[in-house]
Amino acid sequence: MTAQEAFDNLDPQGWAQQPPHVRLHLLEEVRDRMRLFASDLAIADGDMKNELLGEDLYSYGMNLIATVVPVANTLTACIHLYENIIKGHMPSPEKITQISDQIYDVEVKPLDAKDRLMSATQKMHLRIKGEPKQINPLEKPAGIIAVSGAGNYSSSLEMVKAMFLENKAVIHKPHQLNAKTDEVWEKIFEPLIEAKAIAFIDHAEGKAMTTLEGLDKIYFTGSTAVAKAIDAASSTPLISECGGNNPCIIVPGDQPWSKKEIEHQAIQIATISKLNGGAVCGRVQTLVTSKHWPQREEFLDALERAIEDQTPAAGTYYPGSDKVLEKFMSYYPDAKVLKPEGGKYKNANFVVIRDIDQDSFAVQNEAFCQIIDEVALDLPANASEFLPHAVEFCNTKLLGTLGSCILIDEKTKKHHKPAVDQAVTDMEYGAVTVNTMPPFVFLSPYLTWGGNEEGKEFVSGIGNFGNTYCFENIEKSILEDQFMSMGHMMNTNKKAFDHLGTNMAEFSMHPSWGKLTKMLGTTAVDNFRKKDF
């Protein structure tokens, strides 16, 4: 189908007038259809990546996490939203706190008891400019949003958000890498196609789609250069997410971190940094440390062990990654090239670059592959003195404004609470996390995803993709967890991680207490598994 044919085939007015009980039924039907085609999604996704690699590094369970879980979780959140709307009200936040004259903090939680149990140690916040305002999706005007899918993941949950949070019909164009998975998504979304709420087009129709007359918005995920080209060629408002260099501020503890704590944080960073071969929007790239932190070298050594010995190899498959790696190595010829699983895979090397200059190449460039760099600031190893200057460095030196992270132990966080709170407020990023990784903000349908670039150069994008509480004017989303949370994603055993992926997918598509019990029980048993790679 061409872009123009898709546009002509949609019925945005008819979709906007669909009552909430009809929408609820459609949401449930689409989620049920995911169970029929989940295997096809995972296989198509894995085939694409493994064929590009020329070796089998992407497993079935891993591919289920990449394709099924984000969309199914978003569908479930929308189901609970429409259940509330049918009862005559919007979902209520936990708490609203005024931070300053025009800034408010809205605490939100998952709308289902099972999801709340899953995120029991987390706190979610929306930081809003102006008086907090929720808008019922059914009160928004009809229209059409064109969604241009990402290349690194085929789970284009923006489709769901556009239809059910913005009240718009959707044209969806996949990235060429994900053309096969998009054929499966088209089968899954068949009830919404029949309702003329969505139409799928060929990956080659990108330019034709973004220059259509009569679009209300364009949702784009991809490179800054392409986003700028779309913005220049179209008069349609653009909402875009384009990545960047995402920092992880390592806050020196008032007391030394234990060996267990150091290892835990190192494995957490290594696990997330290896997902999708490093091609993850929001994954941390630059570690920001204090040069005077006594445990700095110990932590970096632990991180290298976690990457090379304690977590499995991951495949760097994304097209162009070889050129990126070559460029980084030309600037940092002494960078450490780690070879997970003894170097048995040709595309699984991971590069760590220690102690780079504040104005060097890596600071102003996104790797989007398996590279981590470190900037050691010449600042006291004290949280209250270190944090403000670390935040300033992130805001003024690093490329982009998409995601950021602060790692700080519980005692230090409690003792320096005003400094930590101020750091979260001052971080000029669309996602700010404390003791968890930024991609989990993307995975939460209750938060927003996008840059925070008001008054800055276009890098990470314009605007953000909405939240199921339907609050407006969101500056950033904040996600906080415990320093040693059981919920951190830690991939130290391949079989256990595949079990996790399979069980997460099953629960996301059929969120019953039985599926949750199975997932938690299997995870508890798998925690005792030893290294299997």
C-alpha positions in Angstrom: 0.0 0.0 0.0 1.3 3.5 -0.8 1.2 6.4 1.6 -1.5 8.2 -0.3 -3.6 5.0 -0.5 -3.2 4.5 3.3 -4.2 8.1 3.9 -7.3 7.8 1.7 -8.3 4.5 3.3 -8.3 5.7 6.9 -11.4 7.1 8.6 -10.1 9.4 11.3 -13.5 10.9 12.0 -15.1 7.5 12.5 -12.2 6.4 14.7 -12.5 9.5 16.9 -16.2 8.8 17.5 -15.7 5.2 18.6 -17.0 4.8 22.1 -14.7 3.7 24.9 -16.2 0.2 25.3 -15.5 -0.5 21.6 -11.9 0.7 22.0 -11.5 -1.5 25.1 -12.7 -4.5 23.1 -10.3 -3.7 20.3 -7.4 -3.3 22.7 -8.1 -6.7 24.2 -8.6 -8.3 20.8 -5.2 -7.0 19.5 -3.4 -8.1 22.7 -5.0 -11.6 22.3 -3.8 -11.7 18.7 -0.3 -11.1 19.9 -0.4 -14.5 21.5 -1.1 -16.0 18.1 1.8 -14.3 16.4 4.4 -13.7 19.1 6.6 -16.6 17.9 6.5 -15.2 14.3 7.7 -11.8 15.6 10.6 -13.2 17.6 11.7 -15.5 14.8 11.6 -12.7 12.2 13.4 -10.3 14.5 16.1 -12.9 15.3 16.6 -13.9 11.7 17.2 -10.3 10.6 19.8 -9.7 13.3 21.6 -13.0 13.1 21.7 -12.9 9.3 23.4 -9.4 9.5 25.9 -10.8 12.0 26.5 -14.1 10.2 26.3 -15.9 13.5 23.5 -16.8 16.0 23.7 -14.4 18.9 20.1 -13.3 19.2 18.0 -15.9 21.0 14.3 -16.6 21.0 13.7 -15.2 24.5 15.8 -12.1 23.8 13.8 -11.4 20.7 10.5 -11.8 22.6 11.7 -9.0 25.0 12.6 -6.8 22.0 9.4 -7.2 20.0 6.5 -8.4 22.2 6.9 -6.9 25.7 7.0 -3.1 24.9 3.8 -3.2 22.8 1.9 -5.7 24.9 2.6 -3.6 28.1 1.4 -0.5 26.3 -1.8 -2.2 25.2 -2.4 -3.4 28.8 -1.9 0.1 30.2 -4.4 1.5 27.6 -6.8 -1.2 28.6 -6.7 0.0 32.2 -7.0 3.6 31.0 -10.2 2.8 29.1 -11.6 0.8 32.0 -11.3 4.0 34.0 -12.9 6.1 31.3 -15.8 3.8 31.0 -16.3 4.2 34.8 -16.5 8.0 34.2 -13.1 9.2 35.3 -9.4 9.5 34.3 -6.9 7.6 36.4 -5.8 9.4 39.5 -2.1 10.0 40.2 -0.6 9.1 43.6 0.4 12.6 44.5 1.0 16.0 43.0 3.7 18.2 44.5 4.5 21.8 43.5 8.3 22.0 43.0 8.6 25.7 42.1 6.4 28.5 40.8 5.6 26.7 37.5 7.0 23.2 38.0 5.0 20.3 39.4 5.9 16.7 40.2 3.2 14.1 39.5 3.8 10.7 41.0 2.2 7.9 39.0 2.0 4.1 39.4 0.9 1.2 37.2 -2.9 0.9 37.0 -3.0 -2.8 37.8 -2.2 -4.6 41.0 0.0 -7.2 39.3 2.1 -4.5 37.6 2.4 -2.6 40.9 3.7 -5.7 42.5 6.3 -6.0 39.7 7.5 -2.5 40.2 7.1 -2.4 44.0 10.6 -0.8 44.6 10.2 1.8 41.9 8.9 5.3 42.0 7.6 7.0 38.8 7.3 10.8 38.4 6.2 13.1 35.6 7.8 16.6 35.9 5.3 19.0 34.4 5.5 22.7 33.4 2.4 24.6 34.6 -0.7 23.4 36.4 -1.0 19.6 35.8 -3.7 18.9 33.3 -5.1 15.5 32.1 -7.0 15.3 28.9 -9.4 12.5 28.1 -8.2 11.0 24.7 -11.9 11.0 23.5 -11.9 14.8 23.9 -9.0 15.2 21.5 -9.8 16.1 17.8 -9.7 13.6 15.0 -6.8 13.4 12.7 -4.0 11.3 11.3 -0.5 10.7 12.7 2.2 9.2 10.5 4.5 6.9 12.4 8.0 6.2 11.1 9.3 3.1 13.0 12.8 2.7 14.4 15.5 0.6 12.9 16.9 -0.8 16.1 13.6 -2.2 17.4 10.5 -3.3 15.5 8.1 -2.8 18.5 6.6 0.5 17.4 4.5 1.2 20.4 4.0 4.8 19.1 1.2 3.3 16.9 -0.7 2.3 20.1 -0.1 5.7 21.8 -1.2 7.6 18.7 -4.5 5.7 18.4 -5.5 5.4 22.0 -3.9 8.4 23.7 -4.1 11.0 21.0 -7.4 9.8 19.4 -5.7 9.7 15.9 -5.8 7.3 13.0 -2.3 6.0 12.1 -0.2 5.4 9.0 2.7 3.1 9.9 5.9 2.8 7.9 8.6 0.4 9.1 12.3 0.8 8.9 13.6 -1.4 6.1 15.4 -3.6 8.6 12.0 -4.5 10.2 10.0 -5.0 7.0 9.4 -8.7 7.9 8.3 -8.1 11.5 6.0 -5.4 10.2 4.2 -8.0 8.1 3.5 -9.8 11.4 2.4 -6.6 13.1 -0.1 -6.0 10.3 -1.7 -9.4 11.1 -1.8 -8.6 14.8 -3.5 -5.2 14.2 -6.0 -6.5 11.7 -9.1 -5.5 13.9 -7.8 -1.9 13.9 -7.2 -2.1 10.2 -10.8 -3.2 9.7 -11.9 -0.2 11.9 -9.9 2.0 9.5 -7.8 3.3 12.5 -4.5 2.2 11.1 -2.9 1.4 7.8 0.5 -0.2 7.1 2.7 0.9 4.2 5.9 -0.3 2.5 9.2 0.8 4.0 10.1 2.6 0.8 7.2 5.0 1.2 8.9 7.2 3.8 9.3 10.4 1.9 5.8 10.1 0.4 4.3 9.6 3.9 6.0 12.5 5.6 5.1 15.0 2.8 1.4 14.0 2.7 -1.0 17.0 3.0 -3.4 16.7 5.8 -1.4 15.0 8.5 -1.7 16.2 12.1 1.7 15.0 13.3 4.6 12.9 12.3 6.1 10.5 14.9 9.7 9.6 14.0 12.4 7.5 15.7 15.8 7.5 14.1 18.8 9.6 13.3 19.0 13.4 13.9 20.0 14.0 10.3 16.9 12.2 9.0 14.7 14.0 11.5 16.0 17.3 10.4 15.4 16.4 6.8 11.8 15.4 7.5 11.3 18.7 9.5 12.7 20.7 6.6 10.6 19.0 3.9 7.3 18.9 5.8 5.0 21.5 7.3 3.5 18.9 9.6 4.6 19.1 13.3 7.3 16.5 14.1 7.6 14.5 17.3 10.9 12.8 17.2 13.3 10.7 19.3 16.9 10.6 17.9 19.2 9.3 20.7 22.3 11.0 22.0 25.2 10.3 24.4 23.5 9.3 27.7 25.4 9.8 30.9 25.6 7.7 34.1 26.7 9.7 37.0 28.5 7.5 39.6 28.1 9.3 42.9 31.0 8.6 45.4 29.6 7.0 48.6 29.9 8.5 52.0 31.2 5.0 52.9 32.9 2.6 50.5 30.7 0.4 48.3 31.0 -3.3 49.2 32.4 -5.7 46.6 28.9 -7.0 46.1 27.6 -3.6 45.4 30.3 -2.8 43.0 29.8 -6.0 41.1 26.0 -5.6 41.1 26.2 -2.1 39.5 28.9 -3.2 37.0 26.7 -6.2 35.9 23.6 -4.0 35.6 25.5 -1.5 33.3 27.1 -4.3 31.3 23.7 -6.1 30.8 21.9 -3.0 29.5 24.8 -1.8 27.5 24.9 -5.1 25.6 21.2 -5.3 24.8 20.7 -5.2 21.0 24.5 -5.0 20.5 24.5 -1.5 22.2 21.9 -0.2 19.7 19.5 1.0 22.4 18.3 4.5 22.6 18.8 5.7 26.1 21.4 3.2 27.2 24.3 4.8 29.1 27.5 5.6 27.1 29.5 8.0 29.2 30.2 7.3 32.9 30.8 10.4 34.9 33.0 9.8 37.9 35.1 11.8 40.4 38.8 11.5 39.8 39.3 11.5 43.5 36.8 8.7 44.3 39.0 6.0 46.0 37.0 3.2 44.4 37.0 4.6 40.9 39.6 2.2 39.4 38.1 -0.7 41.4 34.7 0.0 39.9 36.1 0.4 36.3 38.0 -2.9 36.7 34.7 -4.6 37.9 32.9 -3.2 34.9 35.4 -4.6 32.5 35.1 -8.0 34.2 31.3 -7.8 34.0 31.5 -7.1 30.3 34.2 -9.7 29.4 33.6 -12.5 31.9 30.3 -12.2 33.8 27.7 -11.4 31.0 27.3 -13.2 27.7 28.5 -11.9 24.4 26.1 -9.8 22.4 26.2 -9.1 18.6 26.9 -5.7 17.2 24.6 -6.0 14.1 23.3 -2.5 13.4 24.4 -1.3 10.0 27.3 1.2 10.1 28.5 0.1 13.5 31.8 -1.0 12.1 32.5 2.5 10.8 31.5 4.0 14.1 33.8 1.7 16.0 36.7 2.5 13.5 36.1 6.2 14.1 36.2 5.9 17.9 39.3 3.7 17.8 41.1 6.3 15.6 40.6 8.8 18.4 41.3 6.4 21.2 43.9 3.8 19.9 44.7 2.8 23.5 41.1 2.0 24.3 40.5 -1.5 25.9 38.9 -4.0 23.5 37.2 -6.6 25.5 36.3 -10.0 24.1 33.4 -11.7 25.8 33.1 -15.5 25.8 36.8 -15.7 25.0 36.4 -13.9 21.6 34.5 -16.8 20.0 32.2 -14.4 18.1 33.6 -12.0 15.5 31.0 -9.2 16.2 30.8 -9.2 19.9 33.8 -7.1 21.0 33.2 -4.3 23.5 35.3 -1.2 23.9 35.9 0.7 27.1 37.6 4.1 27.0 38.8 5.4 30.4 39.5 8.9 31.5 38.7 10.9 28.3 38.9 14.7 28.1 35.7 16.7 28.8 35.8 18.0 25.2 37.0 15.0 23.4 35.4 13.1 20.4 33.4 10.6 22.5 31.7 13.3 24.5 30.1 14.8 21.4 29.3 11.6 19.5 26.8 8.8 20.0 28.3 5.3 19.7 25.1 3.3 19.3 27.2 0.1 19.5 29.2 -1.6 22.2 31.3 1.3 23.5 31.4 2.9 26.9 33.6 5.8 27.8 34.4 7.5 31.1 35.0 11.1 32.1 36.7 11.5 35.4 35.9 15.0 36.7 38.5 16.8 39.0 35.9 17.2 41.8 35.8 16.2 45.4 34.5 12.6 46.1 31.6 14.0 48.1 28.0 13.8 46.8 27.0 17.3 47.7 30.0 18.9 46.0 30.3 16.4 43.1 26.7 16.3 41.9 26.0 19.9 40.9 29.2 20.0 38.7 28.6 16.6 37.3 25.1 17.7 36.3 26.5 20.8 34.7 29.0 18.8 32.7 26.2 16.5 31.4 24.0 19.5 30.5 26.6 21.5 28.8 29.1 19.1 27.3 27.4 15.8 26.3 25.6 15.3 23.0 21.8 15.2 23.3 19.2 15.2 26.0 17.4 11.8 25.8 18.3 9.7 28.9 20.4 10.0 32.0 21.2 8.0 35.1 22.4 8.6 38.7 23.8 5.7 40.7 24.0 6.4 44.4 23.9 4.1 47.4 21.0 4.3 49.8 22.9 5.8 52.8 24.5 8.5 50.7 21.3 9.3 48.9 19.5 9.7 52.3 22.3 11.9 53.7 22.5 14.1 50.6 18.8 14.1 49.7 18.6 17.9 48.9 21.6 17.6 46.5 20.1 14.5 44.8 16.7 16.1 44.5 18.3 19.2 43.0 20.3 17.1 40.6 17.2 15.4 39.3 15.5 18.7 38.8 18.5 20.2 37.1 19.2 17.4 34.7 18.1 18.6 31.3 17.1 15.2 29.9 13.8 13.7 28.9 14.4 10.7 31.1 16.2 10.9 34.5 16.7 7.7 36.4 18.1 7.0 39.8 19.5 3.6 40.5 18.1 2.1 37.3 18.8 2.4 33.6 17.1 5.0 31.3 15.7 2.4 28.7 13.2 1.4 31.4 11.6 4.8 31.1 10.9 3.9 27.4 9.5 0.6 28.5 7.0 2.2 31.0 3.7 3.2 29.3 3.0 5.5 32.3 6.0 7.7 31.6 7.1 9.7 28.5 10.0 9.1 26.1 11.8 11.9 24.2 14.4 14.6 24.5 14.3 17.8 26.6 15.7 20.3 24.2 13.8 23.5 24.7 16.2 26.3 23.7 18.9 23.9 22.6 20.2 22.6 19.3 18.1 19.8 17.7 19.9 16.5 18.7 17.7 14.1 20.6 14.4 15.3 19.1 11.3 17.4 19.6 8.5 16.6 22.1 7.8 13.2 23.6 5.6 10.2 23.2 2.7 10.3 25.6 1.8 8.6 28.9 -1.3 6.6 29.8 -2.3 9.1 32.5 -2.6 11.6 29.7 -0.9 14.5 31.4 0.2 17.4 29.2 3.3 19.6 29.1 5.7 17.1 30.5 9.3 18.2 30.7 10.8 14.9 31.8 10.0 11.5 33.2 11.8 10.3 36.4 12.2 6.7 37.4 13.8 5.7 40.7 14.7 2.3 42.2 16.7 0.9 45.0 20.5 0.7 44.8 20.5 -3.1 45.1 17.0 -3.7 43.6 15.9 -7.3 42.8 14.3 -5.8 39.8 17.5 -4.8 38.0 18.1 -6.7 34.8 21.2 -8.9 35.2 22.1 -11.2 32.4 24.6 -13.7 33.9 23.2 -16.9 32.5 21.9 -17.4 29.0 19.2 -20.0 29.8 17.9 -17.9 32.7 17.7 -14.8 30.5 15.8 -16.8 27.8 13.4 -18.0 30.5 13.0 -14.4 31.7 12.2 -13.2 28.1 9.7 -15.9 27.5 7.9 -15.5 30.8 7.9 -11.6 30.5 6.3 -12.0 27.0 3.7 -14.5 28.2 2.8 -12.3 31.2 2.7 -9.1 29.1 0.2 -10.7 26.6 -1.8 -12.5 29.3 -1.3 -10.6 32.6 -2.8 -13.1 35.0 -1.7 -14.0 38.5 -0.8 -17.4 37.3 1.6 -16.0 34.6 3.1 -13.7 37.2 3.6 -16.5 39.7 5.3 -18.6 37.0 7.6 -15.7 36.0 8.6 -14.9 39.6 9.0 -18.6 40.5 11.2 -19.4 37.5 13.3 -16.3 38.1 13.9 -17.3 41.8 15.1 -20.7 40.7 17.2 -19.3 37.8 19.0 -16.9 40.3 20.9 -20.0 41.5 22.1 -20.9 38.0 25.8 -20.6 37.4 27.6 -19.2 34.4 26.7 -21.1 31.2 28.9 -19.4 28.6 
